[in-house]
Amino acid sequence: MIELYISSLITFFVVIDPPGCAPIYAGLSASASSLQKRAMAIRAVGVSALILFVFALFGEALLKGLGISLASFRIAGGIMLFLIALEMVFEKRTERREDRAAKVANDPEAEDVSIFPMAMPMIAGPGSIASVMLLMSRNSGIERSLVVLGAMVTILLLTLVALLAAGPIMRILGAKIEAVITRLLGVLLAALAVQFVIDGLTEVLR
């Protein structure tokens, strides 16, 4: 159970990327008051948690309803996570997030950034949704499912802390250290993604 918790924790940490969300949120909420920043951070994490819990609990039933096997979803999810990992290694993901943040910041009507782009697609994006569905499908049983959900909640709480402390975190980390961390996490995610694909192919060949 401890190994499952640690592996799930690493997966969610890499995909959700709390250190990467912090600078984006700091830039988007620069003009907001401290109270507004706190409220938007809590709302963003709350909405993303709701989205991820829905897919964690009902994602498998949704796949069955669409006639999609878990093996096919593992392969597709693994490929998608591998593409995200490549973007992280080559810093394309950070560039895309910054471009999206700049567009939102330039829109005078977009004052509340908690739902878009923070909750979706930055926290509860395709990668995190695919990850929670894959992990839940690989770990049947109440105890193992609760361990996966516990790891997800831990990372969401860490993300909330990162958003609330976005300003100080940016001053401590700096752009160069953040880039190094992102690339290292990208390599880990690539390995996890390949494992998902291998699991899916193994199930199909059986």
Number of C-alpha atoms within 10 A of each C-alpha: 10 8 8 16 18 14 16 23 20 20 24 25 22 25 25 24 23 23 21 23 20 23 25 23 23 21 15 25 22 12 12 14 10 12 9 13 23 17 14 23 26 18 19 26 25 17 18 24 18 13 17 24 18 13 18 22 16 12 20 19 12 12 15 11 9 9 9 13 13 19 22 16 20 27 22 17 24 28 17 16 27 24 18 20 29 17 18 25 22 14 16 14 18 18 13 12 17 16 13 15 19 14 12 18 18 10 9 7 8 13 13 19 21 23 19 15 22 26 23 18 16 24 27 24 19 16 23 25 23 24 27 23 24 22 21 23 19 16 15 11 10 8 11 17 19 15 20 24 22 15 22 26 17 15 22 23 17 17 26 22 16 24 28 21 16 25 16 13 16 19 10 9 14 11 11 9 11 14 18 13 17 23 18 14 20 25 17 15 27 21 14 19 26 17 15 26 22 16 16 21 15 11 13 13 7 5
